Amino acid sequence: MTFSELLALMLLCLCGWFWLDSARTREIGVQAARAACRREGVQFLDETVSSRSLRFVRDEDGRLCPQRVYEFEYSVSGNDRVRGSVTLRSKEVVMLEIGTQGVPTFTLH
């Protein structure tokens, strides 16, 4: 196996790991958004979140880790669609934004 083949294999494994990690993190975002909507008494729409941003930040220990922001939609009256967001650092929810009267409510964990 040549060096370039080994490098390509390592890159492929890294991409696969990142994809699986993103899928797991997305599911945590869905669960957090669903729980927040239930807590606020609003309807979580489409049972999904969509990725808004990804960047690398330092955690409390100073290590570099991915921070992902996901958007979701919910309905207060059943006839409207309102956007909320959930921010995860690694696999930890650090902020969740949802507001039922047009005023955002931020939840920090």
DSSP file (Angstrom, degrees, kcal/mol; ACC not computed):
  #  RESIDUE AA STRUCTURE BP1 BP2  ACC     N-H-->O    O-->H-N    N-H-->O    O-->H-N    TCO  KAPPA ALPHA  PHI   PSI    X-CA   Y-CA   Z-CA
    1    1 A M              0   0    0      0, 0.0     2,-0.1     0, 0.0     0, 0.0   0.000 360.0 360.0 360.0 128.2    0.0    0.0    0.0
    2    2 A T     >  -     0   0    0      1,-0.1     4,-2.2     4,-0.0     5,-0.2  -0.311 360.0-108.3 -80.7 167.0    1.4    3.3   -1.0
    3    3 A F  H  > S+     0   0    0      1,-0.2     4,-2.6     2,-0.2     5,-0.2   0.893 119.3  52.3 -62.1 -41.0    1.5    6.4    1.1
    4    4 A S  H  > S+     0   0    0      2,-0.2     4,-2.3     1,-0.2    -1,-0.2   0.872 109.6  49.2 -66.5 -36.1   -1.2    8.1   -1.1
    5    5 A E  H  > S+     0   0    0      2,-0.2     4,-2.3     1,-0.2    -1,-0.2   0.907 112.2  48.5 -67.2 -41.2   -3.5    5.1   -0.7
    6    6 A L  H  X S+     0   0    0     -4,-2.2     4,-2.4     2,-0.2    -2,-0.2   0.906 111.8  49.2 -63.6 -42.4   -3.0    5.1    3.0
    7    7 A L  H  X S+     0   0    0     -4,-2.6     4,-2.3     2,-0.2    -2,-0.2   0.905 111.0  49.7 -63.5 -42.3   -3.7    8.8    3.2
    8    8 A A  H  X S+     0   0    0     -4,-2.3     4,-2.3     2,-0.2    -2,-0.2   0.891 111.0  49.8 -64.1 -39.9   -6.9    8.4    1.1
    9    9 A L  H  X S+     0   0    0     -4,-2.3     4,-2.4     2,-0.2    -2,-0.2   0.905 111.1  48.8 -65.2 -42.2   -8.0    5.5    3.4
   10   10 A M  H  X S+     0   0    0     -4,-2.4     4,-2.4     2,-0.2    -2,-0.2   0.903 111.7  49.6 -64.1 -40.9   -7.4    7.6    6.5
   11   11 A L  H  X S+     0   0    0     -4,-2.3     4,-2.4     2,-0.2    -2,-0.2   0.899 110.3  50.4 -64.7 -40.8   -9.3   10.6    5.0
   12   12 A L  H  X S+     0   0    0     -4,-2.3     4,-2.2     2,-0.2    -2,-0.2   0.907 111.3  48.2 -62.9 -43.0  -12.2    8.3    4.1
   13   13 A C  H  X S+     0   0    0     -4,-2.4     4,-2.6     2,-0.2    -2,-0.2   0.900 110.9  51.1 -64.4 -40.5  -12.3    6.9    7.7
   14   14 A L  H  X S+     0   0    0     -4,-2.4     4,-2.5     2,-0.2    -2,-0.2   0.908 110.4  48.5 -63.4 -42.5  -12.2   10.5    9.1
   15   15 A C  H  X S+     0   0    0     -4,-2.4     4,-2.3     2,-0.2    -2,-0.2   0.900 111.8  50.0 -64.5 -40.7  -15.1   11.5    6.8
   16   16 A G  H  X S+     0   0    0     -4,-2.2     4,-2.3     2,-0.2    -2,-0.2   0.916 111.3  48.4 -63.5 -43.9  -17.1    8.4    7.9
   17   17 A W  H  X S+     0   0    0     -4,-2.6     4,-2.7     1,-0.2    -2,-0.2   0.927 111.9  49.5 -61.1 -45.3  -16.4    9.2   11.6
   18   18 A F  H  X S+     0   0    0     -4,-2.5     4,-2.4     1,-0.2    -2,-0.2   0.892 110.3  50.8 -63.2 -40.0  -17.5   12.8   11.1
   19   19 A W  H  X S+     0   0    0     -4,-2.3     4,-2.1     2,-0.2    -1,-0.2   0.934 112.9  45.2 -63.5 -46.3  -20.7   11.8    9.3
   20   20 A L  H  X S+     0   0    0     -4,-2.3     4,-2.3     2,-0.2    -2,-0.2   0.904 113.1  50.6 -64.2 -41.4  -21.6    9.3   12.1
   21   21 A D  H  X S+     0   0    0     -4,-2.7     4,-2.3     1,-0.2    -1,-0.2   0.899 110.4  50.0 -62.9 -40.6  -20.8   11.9   14.8
   22   22 A S  H  X S+     0   0    0     -4,-2.4     4,-2.5    -5,-0.2    -1,-0.2   0.882 109.3  51.4 -65.4 -38.6  -22.9   14.5   13.1
   23   23 A A  H  X S+     0   0    0     -4,-2.1     4,-1.8     2,-0.2    -2,-0.2   0.910 111.6  46.8 -65.5 -42.2  -25.9   12.1   12.8
   24   24 A R  H  X S+     0   0    0     -4,-2.3     4,-1.6     2,-0.2    -2,-0.2   0.914 113.7  48.1 -64.7 -42.9  -25.7   11.3   16.5
   25   25 A T  H  X S+     0   0    0     -4,-2.3     4,-2.0     1,-0.2    -2,-0.2   0.888 108.5  54.5 -65.6 -39.9  -25.4   15.0   17.4
   26   26 A R  H  X S+     0   0    0     -4,-2.5     4,-2.2     1,-0.2    -1,-0.2   0.903 105.8  52.7 -59.9 -42.0  -28.3   15.8   15.2
   27   27 A E  H  X S+     0   0    0     -4,-1.8     4,-2.3     1,-0.2    -1,-0.2   0.872 106.8  52.1 -63.7 -37.1  -30.5   13.2   17.0
   28   28 A I  H  X S+     0   0    0     -4,-1.6     4,-2.3     2,-0.2    -1,-0.2   0.895 109.1  51.5 -63.5 -39.3  -29.6   14.9   20.3
   29   29 A G  H  X S+     0   0    0     -4,-2.0     4,-2.5     2,-0.2    -2,-0.2   0.892 108.4  50.8 -63.6 -40.7  -30.7   18.2   18.8
   30   30 A V  H  X S+     0   0    0     -4,-2.2     4,-2.7     2,-0.2    -2,-0.2   0.929 111.1  48.3 -62.3 -45.4  -34.0   16.7   17.8
   31   31 A Q  H  X S+     0   0    0     -4,-2.3     4,-2.3     1,-0.2    -2,-0.2   0.903 112.5  48.3 -63.0 -41.4  -34.6   15.3   21.3
   32   32 A A  H  X S+     0   0    0     -4,-2.3     4,-2.2     2,-0.2    -1,-0.2   0.913 113.5  46.7 -65.5 -42.9  -33.8   18.6   22.9
   33   33 A A  H  X S+     0   0    0     -4,-2.5     4,-2.4     2,-0.2    -2,-0.2   0.910 112.5  50.0 -65.7 -42.6  -36.1   20.6   20.5
   34   34 A R  H  X S+     0   0    0     -4,-2.7     4,-2.3     1,-0.2    -2,-0.2   0.921 112.2  47.5 -61.4 -44.9  -38.9   18.1   21.0
   35   35 A A  H  X S+     0   0    0     -4,-2.3     4,-2.5     1,-0.2    -2,-0.2   0.890 111.6  50.4 -65.1 -40.0  -38.6   18.3   24.8
   36   36 A A  H  X S+     0   0    0     -4,-2.2     4,-2.2     2,-0.2    -1,-0.2   0.905 110.7  49.1 -65.7 -41.0  -38.5   22.1   24.7
   37   37 A C  H  X>S+     0   0    0     -4,-2.4     5,-2.5     2,-0.2     4,-1.0   0.913 112.1  48.5 -64.3 -41.9  -41.6   22.3   22.5
   38   38 A R  H ><5S+     0   0    0     -4,-2.3     3,-0.5     1,-0.2    -2,-0.2   0.924 111.8  49.9 -62.6 -43.8  -43.4   19.9   24.9
   39   39 A R  H 3<5S+     0   0    0     -4,-2.5    -2,-0.2     1,-0.2    -1,-0.2   0.860 114.2  44.5 -62.7 -37.4  -42.3   22.0   27.9
   40   40 A E  H 3<5S-     0   0    0     -4,-2.2    -1,-0.2    -5,-0.1    -2,-0.2   0.554 112.6-118.7 -85.8  -8.9  -43.5   25.2   26.2
   41   41 A G  T <<5S+     0   0    0     -4,-1.0     2,-0.3    -3,-0.5    -3,-0.2   0.815  70.9 125.0  76.3  31.1  -46.8   23.7   25.1
   42   42 A V      < -     0   0    0     -5,-2.5     2,-0.6    -6,-0.2    -1,-0.3  -0.760  65.5-101.1-117.6 167.1  -46.2   24.2   21.4
   43   43 A Q  E     -A   75   0A   0     32,-2.6    32,-2.4    -2,-0.3     2,-0.6  -0.785  25.0-138.9 -94.8 122.3  -46.2   21.7   18.4
   44   44 A F  E     -A   74   0A   0     -2,-0.6     2,-0.3    30,-0.2     3,-0.2  -0.697  28.4-142.5 -76.7 117.5  -42.8   20.6   17.2
   45   45 A L    >   -     0   0    0     28,-2.3     3,-0.9    -2,-0.6    28,-0.5  -0.602  66.4  -2.0 -91.1 144.7  -43.2   20.6   13.4
   46   46 A D  T 3  S-     0   0    0     -2,-0.3    -1,-0.2     1,-0.3     3,-0.1   0.356  92.6-111.1  66.3  -3.2  -41.7   18.0   10.9
   47   47 A E  T 3  S+     0   0    0     -3,-0.2     2,-0.3    26,-0.2    -1,-0.3   0.848  86.5  96.7  50.2  38.7  -40.0   16.1   13.7
   48   48 A T    <   -     0   0    0     -3,-0.9    25,-0.4    25,-0.2     2,-0.3  -0.970  59.6-146.4-150.7 162.8  -36.6   17.3   12.4
   49   49 A V        -     0   0    0     -2,-0.3     2,-0.4    23,-0.1    23,-0.2  -0.931  15.7-144.6-126.1 155.1  -33.9   19.9   12.7
   50   50 A S  E     -B   71   0A   0     21,-2.9    21,-3.2    -2,-0.3     2,-0.2  -0.960  24.8-108.5-123.1 143.7  -31.7   21.4   10.0
   51   51 A S  E     +B   70   0A   0     -2,-0.4    19,-0.3    19,-0.2     3,-0.1  -0.475  35.5 170.9 -71.7 130.8  -28.1   22.4   10.3
   52   52 A R  E     -     0   0A   0     17,-3.5     2,-0.3     1,-0.4    18,-0.2   0.758  62.7  -5.8-105.9 -40.6  -27.4   26.1   10.3
   53   53 A S  E     -B   69   0A   0     16,-1.6    16,-2.3     2,-0.0    -1,-0.4  -0.997  46.4-163.2-155.6 158.4  -23.8   26.3   11.2
   54   54 A L  E     +B   68   0A   0     -2,-0.3     2,-0.3    14,-0.2    14,-0.2  -0.980  24.8 151.0-141.9 127.5  -20.7   24.3   12.2
   55   55 A R  E     -B   67   0A   0     12,-2.0    12,-3.5    -2,-0.4     2,-0.5  -0.966  42.0-110.9-149.7 165.2  -17.6   25.8   13.7
   56   56 A F  E     +B   66   0A   0     -2,-0.3     2,-0.3    10,-0.2     8,-0.1  -0.880  40.1 167.3-105.1 129.5  -14.8   24.7   16.1
   57   57 A V  E     -B   65   0A   0      8,-2.7     8,-3.1    -2,-0.5     2,-0.4  -0.820  37.8 -98.6-131.7 169.0  -14.7   26.4   19.5
   58   58 A R  E     -B   64   0A   0     -2,-0.3     6,-0.2     6,-0.2     2,-0.1  -0.762  34.4-144.5 -91.8 136.9  -12.9   25.7   22.8
   59   59 A D    >   -     0   0    0      4,-2.6     3,-1.8    -2,-0.4    -1,-0.1  -0.168  41.4 -79.7 -86.2-172.0  -14.7   23.9   25.5
   60   60 A E  T 3  S+     0   0    0      1,-0.3    -1,-0.0     2,-0.1    -2,-0.0   0.775 132.6  51.7 -62.9 -26.6  -14.4   24.5   29.3
   61   61 A D  T 3  S-     0   0    0      2,-0.1    -1,-0.3     1,-0.0     3,-0.1   0.415 119.9-108.4 -89.7   1.2  -11.1   22.5   29.4
   62   62 A G  S <  S+     0   0    0     -3,-1.8     2,-0.2     1,-0.3    -2,-0.1   0.514  73.6 138.0  85.7   5.0   -9.6   24.5   26.5
   63   63 A R        -     0   0    0      1,-0.1    -4,-2.6    -5,-0.0     2,-0.4  -0.605  59.0-112.6 -85.1 146.1   -9.9   21.6   24.0
   64   64 A L  E     +B   58   0A   0     -2,-0.2    -6,-0.2    -6,-0.2    -1,-0.1  -0.621  47.8 162.8 -75.7 129.1  -11.1   22.3   20.4
   65   65 A C  E     -B   57   0A   0     -8,-3.1    -8,-2.7    -2,-0.4     2,-0.2  -0.976  40.6 -94.1-145.9 157.6  -14.5   20.8   19.7
   66   66 A P  E     -B   56   0A   0      0, 0.0    24,-2.9     0, 0.0     2,-0.5  -0.510  29.4-161.2 -75.4 138.6  -17.3   21.2   17.1
   67   67 A Q  E     -BC  55  89A   0    -12,-3.5   -12,-2.0    22,-0.2     2,-0.4  -0.985  11.6-170.1-118.5 121.2  -20.2   23.5   17.9
   68   68 A R  E     -BC  54  88A   0     20,-2.7    20,-3.0    -2,-0.5     2,-0.5  -0.894  10.8-158.1-114.8 140.5  -23.2   22.9   15.8
   69   69 A V  E     -BC  53  87A   0    -16,-2.3   -17,-3.5    -2,-0.4   -16,-1.6  -0.980  12.7-171.2-117.1 126.8  -26.3   25.1   15.5
   70   70 A Y  E     -BC  51  86A   0     16,-2.8    16,-2.5    -2,-0.5     2,-0.3  -0.911   9.7-147.9-116.5 143.7  -29.6   23.4   14.3
   71   71 A E  E     +BC  50  85A   0    -21,-3.2   -21,-2.9    -2,-0.4     2,-0.3  -0.816  18.1 175.6-105.9 150.8  -32.8   25.2   13.4
   72   72 A F  E     - C   0  84A   0     12,-2.0    12,-2.8    -2,-0.3     2,-0.4  -0.942  21.6-127.7-144.4 166.4  -36.3   23.7   13.9
   73   73 A E  E     + C   0  83A   0    -28,-0.5   -28,-2.3   -25,-0.4     2,-0.3  -0.926  24.0 174.8-120.6 145.8  -39.8   24.9   13.4
   74   74 A Y  E     -AC  44  82A   0      8,-2.6     8,-3.0    -2,-0.4     2,-0.4  -0.923  21.1-132.5-140.8 166.3  -42.7   24.8   15.8
   75   75 A S  E     -A   43   0A   0    -32,-2.4   -32,-2.6    -2,-0.3     6,-0.1  -0.980  11.8-173.1-127.5 134.5  -46.3   26.1   15.9
   76   76 A V  S    S+     0   0    0     -2,-0.4    -1,-0.1   -34,-0.2     5,-0.0   0.884  93.4  17.1 -86.6 -46.4  -48.0   28.0   18.6
   77   77 A S  S    S-     0   0    0    -34,-0.1     4,-0.1   -35,-0.0    -2,-0.0   0.553 103.1-110.3-105.6 -10.9  -51.6   28.0   17.1
   78   78 A G  S    S+     0   0    0      2,-0.2    -3,-0.0   -35,-0.1   -36,-0.0   0.230 109.8  72.3  95.5 -13.2  -51.4   25.3   14.5
   79   79 A N  S    S+     0   0    0      2,-0.0     2,-0.3     0, 0.0    -4,-0.0   0.270  90.7  61.2-114.3   7.5  -51.6   27.9   11.7
   80   80 A D        -     0   0    0      2,-0.0     2,-0.4     0, 0.0    -2,-0.2  -0.849  64.1-142.3-131.8 166.3  -48.1   29.4   12.0
   81   81 A R        -     0   0    0     -2,-0.3     2,-0.4    -6,-0.1    -6,-0.2  -0.990  19.8-177.8-132.1 123.5  -44.5   28.4   11.7
   82   82 A V  E     -C   74   0A   0     -8,-3.0    -8,-2.6    -2,-0.4     2,-0.3  -0.952  21.5-127.8-122.7 140.5  -41.9   29.8   14.1
   83   83 A R  E     +C   73   0A   0     -2,-0.4     2,-0.3   -10,-0.2   -10,-0.2  -0.679  27.8 173.2 -90.7 140.7  -38.2   29.1   14.0
   84   84 A G  E     -C   72   0A   0    -12,-2.8   -12,-2.0    -2,-0.3     2,-0.3  -0.814  14.1-148.0-128.7 173.8  -36.2   28.0   17.0
   85   85 A S  E     -CD  71  97A   0     12,-1.7    12,-3.4    -2,-0.3     2,-0.4  -0.991   7.6-157.7-146.2 155.6  -32.6   26.9   17.4
   86   86 A V  E     -CD  70  96A   0    -16,-2.5   -16,-2.8    -2,-0.3     2,-0.5  -1.000  10.6-155.5-133.6 131.3  -30.5   24.5   19.4
   87   87 A T  E     -CD  69  95A   0      8,-3.5     7,-2.8    -2,-0.4     8,-1.5  -0.923  10.8-171.5-110.8 128.0  -26.8   24.9   19.9
   88   88 A L  E     -CD  68  93A   0    -20,-3.0   -20,-2.7    -2,-0.5     2,-0.6  -0.970  13.8-159.6-121.6 132.4  -24.7   21.8   20.8
   89   89 A R  E >  S-CD  67  92A   0      3,-2.8     3,-2.2    -2,-0.4     2,-0.6  -0.961  79.3 -38.7-108.6 116.7  -21.0   21.8   21.8
   90   90 A S  T 3  S-     0   0    0    -24,-2.9   -22,-0.1    -2,-0.6    -2,-0.1  -0.591 127.3 -32.0  59.1-112.0  -19.8   18.3   21.1
   91   91 A K  T 3  S+     0   0    0     -2,-0.6     2,-0.5     2,-0.1    -1,-0.3   0.178 118.2 102.0-117.2  16.6  -22.8   16.4   22.3
   92   92 A E  E <  S-D   89   0A   0     -3,-2.2    -3,-2.8     2,-0.0     2,-0.5  -0.872  71.3-128.1-107.3 130.1  -24.0   18.8   25.0
   93   93 A V  E     +D   88   0A   0     -2,-0.5    -5,-0.3    -5,-0.2    16,-0.1  -0.643  32.3 170.1 -73.6 120.9  -26.8   21.2   24.5
   94   94 A V  E     +     0   0A   0     -7,-2.8    15,-0.7    -2,-0.5     2,-0.3   0.656  64.4  11.4-107.3 -22.0  -25.5   24.7   25.5
   95   95 A M  E     -DE  87 108A   0     -8,-1.5    -8,-3.5    13,-0.2     2,-0.4  -0.963  54.7-172.8-156.7 140.5  -28.3   26.9   24.3
   96   96 A L  E     -DE  86 107A   0     11,-1.5    11,-2.2    -2,-0.3     2,-0.6  -0.994  11.2-159.4-134.5 126.9  -31.9   26.4   23.1
   97   97 A E  E     +DE  85 106A   0    -12,-3.4   -12,-1.7    -2,-0.4     2,-0.3  -0.928  27.3 142.8-113.3 120.5  -34.0   29.2   21.7
   98   98 A I  E     - E   0 105A   0      7,-2.4     7,-1.3    -2,-0.6     2,-0.4  -0.954  19.3-176.1-152.7 135.6  -37.7   29.0   21.6
   99   99 A G        -     0   0    0     -2,-0.3     3,-0.4     5,-0.3    -2,-0.0  -0.994  12.4-167.1-137.8 130.7  -40.3   31.7   22.2
  100  100 A T  S    S+     0   0    0     -2,-0.4    -1,-0.1     3,-0.3   -24,-0.0   0.702  89.1  39.8 -92.6 -19.8  -44.1   31.3   22.3
  101  101 A Q  S    S-     0   0    0      2,-0.5    -1,-0.2   -25,-0.0     0, 0.0   0.003 126.3 -85.3-117.0  29.0  -45.2   34.9   22.2
  102  102 A G  S    S+     0   0    0     -3,-0.4    -2,-0.1     1,-0.2    -3,-0.0   0.363 105.0 107.8  84.8  -5.9  -42.7   36.2   19.6
  103  103 A V  S    S-     0   0    0     -5,-0.0    -2,-0.5     2,-0.0    -3,-0.3  -0.922  73.2-125.2-105.8 117.8  -40.2   36.8   22.5
  104  104 A P        -     0   0    0      0, 0.0     2,-0.5     0, 0.0    -5,-0.3  -0.314  16.2-152.9 -65.1 142.1  -37.4   34.3   22.4
  105  105 A T  E     -E   98   0A   0     -7,-1.3    -7,-2.4     2,-0.0     2,-0.5  -0.975  10.2-154.9-112.6 124.3  -36.7   32.3   25.5
  106  106 A F  E     -E   97   0A   0     -2,-0.5     2,-0.5    -9,-0.2    -9,-0.2  -0.860   6.1-165.8-104.1 132.8  -33.1   31.1   25.9
  107  107 A T  E     -E   96   0A   0    -11,-2.2   -11,-1.5    -2,-0.5     2,-0.4  -0.973   3.9-165.0-118.2 119.2  -32.2   28.1   27.9
  108  108 A L  E      E   95   0A   0     -2,-0.5   -13,-0.2   -13,-0.2   -14,-0.1  -0.865 360.0 360.0-103.0 138.3  -28.6   27.6   28.8
  109  109 A H              0   0    0    -15,-0.7   -14,-0.1    -2,-0.4   -15,-0.1   0.372 360.0 360.0-108.6 360.0  -27.5   24.2   30.1
